[in-house]
């Protein structure tokens, strides 16, 4: 038989492992700062503002000037690619005209270019057609 450990044997406890580290009670504490090196000059204290100077006091709300003008807010227009310029809701669909389909059949290889050139764009929402 092999000398393998049986399942009933428990592993050793963590504090009983040889070579374990003893961190001590101050583990993770912030160390005290080291003294500054020789020749190091301490920074000056922050500037102390003299009393009585500073921003002038704000006038009360009742003394503020009345702005009689109105403001006009210009909203940027959002342009949807392929959107209908008439209703701005629908998306334009391509429709081939009867003349374009007839040219594609009669003048076959070149007629396809005529068919693509003669298509109309139509909005399914408002029914507007654009050539």
BELTA-V688610 format. One record per pair of residues at least 4 apart in sequence whose ideal C-beta (glycine too) atoms are under 6 Angstrom apart, sorted by the first residue. I is the first residue (numbers start at 1). J is the second residue. D is the distance in Angstrom with one decimal. If there is no record, write none. Layout:
I_J_D, I_J_D
This chain:
5_9_4.5, 12_16_4.8, 12_17_5.9, 23_27_3.7, 36_40_4.0, 59_63_4.3, 82_91_5.3, 82_92_5.5, 83_91_6.0, 84_90_4.2, 84_92_5.8, 84_123_4.0, 86_126_5.6, 86_128_4.4, 87_125_5.4, 87_126_4.1, 89_125_5.0, 90_123_4.0, 90_124_5.5, 90_125_3.0, 92_121_4.3, 92_123_5.7, 93_122_5.7, 94_119_5.2, 94_121_5.9, 95_120_5.1, 95_122_5.2, 96_100_4.9, 96_101_5.5, 96_115_5.9, 96_119_5.1, 97_118_4.9, 99_118_5.7, 100_115_3.9, 100_118_3.5, 103_107_5.6, 103_111_4.3, 103_114_3.8, 103_115_5.9, 104_111_4.2, 104_112_5.1, 104_115_3.8, 107_111_3.6, 114_118_6.0, 120_129_5.2, 120_131_5.7, 121_130_4.6, 122_129_4.9, 123_128_4.8
